[in-house]
Amino acid sequence: MLRALARLAKGNVLTEREDQYLPARSGVWAGGTEEVCADPAWGPAFRHGAPMEVFAIRTFLGENEMRPTVWLGWSKAQSAPKAA
């Protein structure tokens, strides 16, 4: 999940049709980006905070569960050179 969140922070979200996916080592997290407001119950630091963009995970798809076009995007993301 940490790798998936790092990819989200870099804007590395796969989009296929109207669906979004965060690549993971053995599959993708399927969901979508949403803007949410912090809950004031989280404490004083969050009471007047700006909305945050989050990736709402709906499910995890393994390599054999993805549509072929999603698998192609995922496999390209897996073979991309990793930043040091």
WOCOR-V679367 format. One record per pair of residues at least 4 apart in sequence whose C-alpha atoms are under 7 Angstrom apart, sorted by sequence separation. I is the first residue (numbers start at 1). J is the second residue. D is the distance in Angstrom with one decimal. If there is no record, write none. Layout:
# WOCOR-V679367
i & j & d
I & J & D
I & J & D
This chain:
# WOCOR-V679367
i & j & d
1 & 5 & 6.2
2 & 6 & 6.2
3 & 7 & 6.2
4 & 8 & 6.3
5 & 9 & 6.2
6 & 10 & 6.4
7 & 11 & 6.2
8 & 12 & 5.6
15 & 19 & 5.7
16 & 20 & 6.5
23 & 27 & 6.3
24 & 28 & 5.1
42 & 46 & 6.3
43 & 47 & 6.7
61 & 65 & 5.5
62 & 66 & 6.7
66 & 70 & 5.9
67 & 71 & 6.2
68 & 72 & 6.2
69 & 73 & 6.6
70 & 74 & 6.1
71 & 75 & 5.9
72 & 76 & 6.2
73 & 77 & 6.2
74 & 78 & 6.2
75 & 79 & 6.3
76 & 80 & 6.2
7 & 12 & 4.9
8 & 13 & 6.2
15 & 20 & 4.6
23 & 28 & 4.5
24 & 29 & 6.9
61 & 66 & 6.1
66 & 71 & 5.7
14 & 20 & 5.6
15 & 21 & 6.4
22 & 28 & 5.4
23 & 29 & 6.5
40 & 46 & 5.8
13 & 20 & 6.5
14 & 21 & 5.0
21 & 28 & 5.8
22 & 29 & 5.1
39 & 46 & 6.9
40 & 47 & 4.6
13 & 21 & 5.8
14 & 22 & 6.3
21 & 29 & 5.4
22 & 30 & 6.6
38 & 46 & 5.9
63 & 71 & 6.8
13 & 22 & 5.2
21 & 30 & 4.6
20 & 30 & 6.1
21 & 31 & 6.1
20 & 31 & 5.7
38 & 49 & 6.7
20 & 32 & 5.2
19 & 32 & 7.0
37 & 50 & 6.9
38 & 51 & 6.7
8 & 22 & 6.9
37 & 51 & 4.4
36 & 51 & 5.4
37 & 52 & 6.2
35 & 51 & 6.1
36 & 52 & 5.4
35 & 52 & 5.5
36 & 53 & 6.4
4 & 22 & 5.8
35 & 53 & 4.5
4 & 23 & 6.2
34 & 53 & 5.6
35 & 54 & 6.2
4 & 24 & 5.8
33 & 53 & 6.5
34 & 54 & 5.4
3 & 24 & 6.8
33 & 54 & 5.5
34 & 55 & 6.2
33 & 55 & 4.3
34 & 56 & 6.7
32 & 55 & 5.4
33 & 56 & 6.1
31 & 55 & 6.7
32 & 56 & 5.4
31 & 56 & 5.4
32 & 57 & 6.8
31 & 57 & 4.5
30 & 57 & 5.8
31 & 58 & 4.8
29 & 57 & 6.2
30 & 58 & 5.7
31 & 59 & 6.9
30 & 59 & 5.3
29 & 59 & 6.0
30 & 60 & 5.9
29 & 60 & 4.6
30 & 61 & 7.0
28 & 60 & 5.8
29 & 61 & 6.4
28 & 61 & 5.4
27 & 61 & 5.5
28 & 62 & 6.6
27 & 62 & 4.3
26 & 62 & 6.1
27 & 63 & 5.1
26 & 63 & 6.5
23 & 74 & 6.0
16 & 70 & 6.4
14 & 73 & 6.7
